[in-house]
Amino acid sequence: MSLPAPLPAPWSPPPAGLGSAAIGAEEEKLALDVLRRGELFRYYGDDPAHAPPMVSSLEQEFREWIGVNFALATSSGTAALEVALASLAIGPDDEVIVPAWSWLSCVTAIVRMGARPVLAEIDASLNLDPAEIDRLVTPHTRAVLVVHYQGAAADMAAINDRAEAHGLRVIEDCAEAPGASFRERCVGCWSDVAIYSFQHNKPMTAGEGGMFVTNDSRTYERAVRMHDLGQFRPHHEQFAAALEPAFSGAQYRMSELTAAVALAQRRKVDAIMAHCRELHDHIIATVGEPADLTWRPLPDPDGTFGFELYFYLPTADRAAAVRASLAAQGVPCQQRTGTYPQYHRPHLLTGRAHHPGLSPFRDLRPWPAPGYRAKDFPRTEDLTRRFVAVPIGWRYQPEDADHIAAAILTALAETA
Ligand SMILES: Cc1ncc(COP(=O)(O)O)c(C=O)c1O
């Protein structure tokens, strides 16, 4: 392979970030509006006609955007995960299948409900391998928690097919993929319940915050009760009748101030996605398909958000060498998401809950038991050592995409 033309000048990446890099006058206006009215709590007063507007507007716009019947804002994506599990009445003696390659709270939320996370291999899309559902299902399995990893939808058709065959509920974790789609329908409307995160690194952000969505009114009512100390306030009765008995819930409500920022960001996230997609597709088209490079295969390439570009090298050593070459050319390519296999995480290495009696692993001795050790996940281990991930941000310009494409070709040639 011949080396591409030398790059004209030293290059440094633009400031990173998606929603956080797009914060501006719109967020300021809505946040100031909340402060000037002095209404920071979403429920004062209880009269739906005079309820403060930010959280309810955010929920309304979210419902319309994703195409679901009900949306409930929460204090974080992790809180939304606990709300989702509780809304489906998942608890002790239940098992939930979850990809081993996923964010911390995909496991901690299940453990905190007293249920047992059952770790699954990913496939080359870096999402749950649908075939794992057949391998891991037991009489205790209640649900599958699907993560749309870094902007790209999992294969929801195959996952729903396998879940339905076994009578399982499906939870979509869309924290890293708001607005992404599968077969032209937004992620989040393919399952029983779904969640989003507005944490600082996410495509739309309010620093912290989350969203729960569902199409089912009883599930919505349970979610509301879980997020508000078991209560179902009059505001929610305009959307669903109060039919479920009260239970002891948590306190995971969103504040008006958080919602003001999230609402401004919601109105920007489609533009952020279009921008990332354009640069993402440009880099792929420019690099093409050189020997030894395999792009992350996506179940629906047209629906990806495009804020991180993934490709594989034939070996882990070559991937490390390519990463080093890219870094030397100024291209950030470390695993920025903080995702790494759950079986390496401290909370799974100990297998503990905050009280020994609550750990769903307490009867599995010795610990870590089969299914919770690196050697049980040869495919996840192999894939996650061989990929290179290159971020694309809101502040990136077409010339930055050109530099990244040239740098990838240079790195391949240098390490061949
Ligand atoms: C896949 C996934 N699920 C859940 C979460 C949890 O969201 P939060 O940080 O808002 O609690 C995150 C974000 O960090 C995530 O990436």
The ligand as a Tripos MOL2 file, in Angstrom:
@<TRIPOS>MOLECULE
LIG
   16    16     1     0     0
SMALL
NO_CHARGES

@<TRIPOS>ATOM
      1 C1        -25.4180    2.2810   28.0460 C.3       1 LIG1
      2 C2        -25.6340    3.1440   29.2510 C.ar      1 LIG1
      3 N1        -26.6130    2.8320   30.1150 N.ar      1 LIG1
      4 C3        -26.8610    3.5830   31.1970 C.ar      1 LIG1
      5 C4        -26.1130    4.6970   31.4790 C.ar      1 LIG1
      6 C5        -26.3900    5.4250   32.7350 C.3       1 LIG1
      7 O1        -26.7260    6.7510   32.5700 O.3       1 LIG1
      8 P1        -26.4170    7.8280   33.7400 P.3       1 LIG1
      9 O2        -24.9620    8.1070   33.7070 O.co2     1 LIG1
     10 O3        -27.2630    8.9850   33.3220 O.co2     1 LIG1
     11 O4        -26.8760    7.2420   35.0130 O.co2     1 LIG1
     12 C6        -25.0840    5.0730   30.6000 C.ar      1 LIG1
     13 C7        -24.3090    6.3090   30.8160 C.2       1 LIG1
     14 O5        -23.3920    6.5540   31.3630 O.2       1 LIG1
     15 C8        -24.8260    4.2720   29.4750 C.ar      1 LIG1
     16 O6        -23.8270    4.5540   28.6230 O.3       1 LIG1
@<TRIPOS>BOND
     1     1     2 1
     2     2     3 ar
     3     2    15 ar
     4     3     4 ar
     5     4     5 ar
     6     5     6 1
     7     5    12 ar
     8     6     7 1
     9     7     8 1
    10     8     9 2
    11     8    10 1
    12     8    11 1
    13    12    13 1
    14    12    15 ar
    15    13    14 2
    16    15    16 1
@<TRIPOS>SUBSTRUCTURE
     1 LIG1         1 GROUP 0 **** ****
